[in-house]
Amino acid sequence: MAVPKKRTSISKKRIRRNIWKKRGYLAAIKAFSLAKSVSTKHSKSFFVQQKNNKALE
């Protein structure tokens, strides 16, 4: 027979939500940092294939 579980406290719920939000925030900062380094061509760990502009002209 199914028994209802105990209710999770508000503080525990808040802690879990904040951990979840912080993980997303850190991933966004890392992605933005990588995008910035790629756009300024200072990236050491991410390589972008450059287009040949002379072939287009």
N, C-alpha and C positions, 0 to 999 in steps of 0.2 A: 504494500500500500504506500502511496506517495505521501511524504511528509514535507510540509513547507520548511524551507531553510530559514535560519536566523537572518535578520535584517543586517546589512552592512552599515556600519556607522558612517556618519557624514564626513568625519575627518579622514577615515580610511578611503572613502570614495574620492575625496578631494586630492589626497596624496597620489592615488593612482592616476587621476585625470591630469594632474600637473606633470607627472613623469611622462605620460603619453604626449602632452603638449610640448614638453622640453625636448623630447626625442625628435619631433617634427621640426622644431625650431633649429636645433643643431644641424639637422640634415639640410635645411634650407640655407643656412649660413655657409655650409660646406659647398653646396652646389653653386651659390652665388660667388664664392671665392674662386672656385674652379673656372666659372664663366668669365670672371674678371681677368684671371691670369691668361686664359686662352685668347681673350679679345685684345689684350695688350702684348701678346706673343712672348710672355715670360714664363710660360708653363714648362715645367721640367718633367712632369709625369704624364702629360696628355699631348698627343701629337695630332695635328690637323693637316690634312693633305691640302697643299696650296694649289689654287687653280693657275693655269698658265695663261696670262693675259695676252701674250704675244700671239697665241694661236687664235684668239678671238678677234683680233684686229684685222 
